Amino acid sequence: MHDGCTGSFGSGKEVVDKIRMMGFNTRPMPPGVVIKCVECENEFEMTHLETKCPHCNMVYGVTPCSVAYPERIKPAGKDY
């Protein structure tokens, strides 16, 4: 699945599962990380390592090692 900061994930569900398992999903993100939702195309700010789009409930996740790289934020699915 994931090997520390050097590994990679195949899907957003794997990212979210990993950060939930480690208890990192409720950690805050650095301020100002705005992404465009792949489902509804609205922009919103990621507030935590796991954040749900407030417009359509698409769940997004990112690992602590990747918070500086917005392109590594992955969608996991609606209401995942």
N, C-alpha and C positions, 0 to 999 in steps of 0.2 A: 504494500500500500504506500506508505510514506516513510522515508528514512531521514528523520531529522530535517534540517534546512536544505539538505542537498537533494532530497527526493522530489518526486512530482506526483500529482494525482491525475487519474483518468477522467474523473467527473466531479461536478459540484457536490453531488451527494456524498462522495468519499471525503471531500474537504469538510463538509458540515458534520458528518459522522465522526471524523477524527477530532475536530475541535470540541464537539459535544462530549466525546469520550474523555478528553483531557480536561474538561471543565473550562475551556478557553472561550466558549461561544458568547459568554456575557462580558468579556473584556472589552473596554472601550477602544474604538479606532482613533487614530489621530484626527483632529478636527479638519474639516474641509474636503473630505474624500467624497466627491459627488460622482455617481455613476448613472448611466442610462439603462433602464430596465429592458431586458431582452423580450419581455412579454408584452408590456403596455407602452413601452418607449418613453415613459415619463422619467425625468431625472429626479433623484433623491439623494440625500446624504447618508452614507453608511455611518452608523453611530457605534456599532459593536462588531466584533469579528463575525457574528451571525446577525444579519439584519434582514427584515422582511420589507419588501416594497410596500409603502403605505397605500398605493393605488390599486394593486392587484394581488398582493400577498405572495409574490414570488420570493422565495428565500434565497439569500446569497450568503456565501461564506468565504473566508480567507484565513490562512494560517498566520500565527504571530510573526513568523519569519518573512511573510510576504506583504505585510501592511504597507510597505513603502512602494509597492508595485501594484497599482490599481488594475492593471491588466491581468493580474492573478486572482482577482475576485471572481468567483464562479457561481453561476445559478444552480440551485439544487432542485427546484421544482416549486410549484404553487403549494402553499400550506405544508411544505415538507417538514 
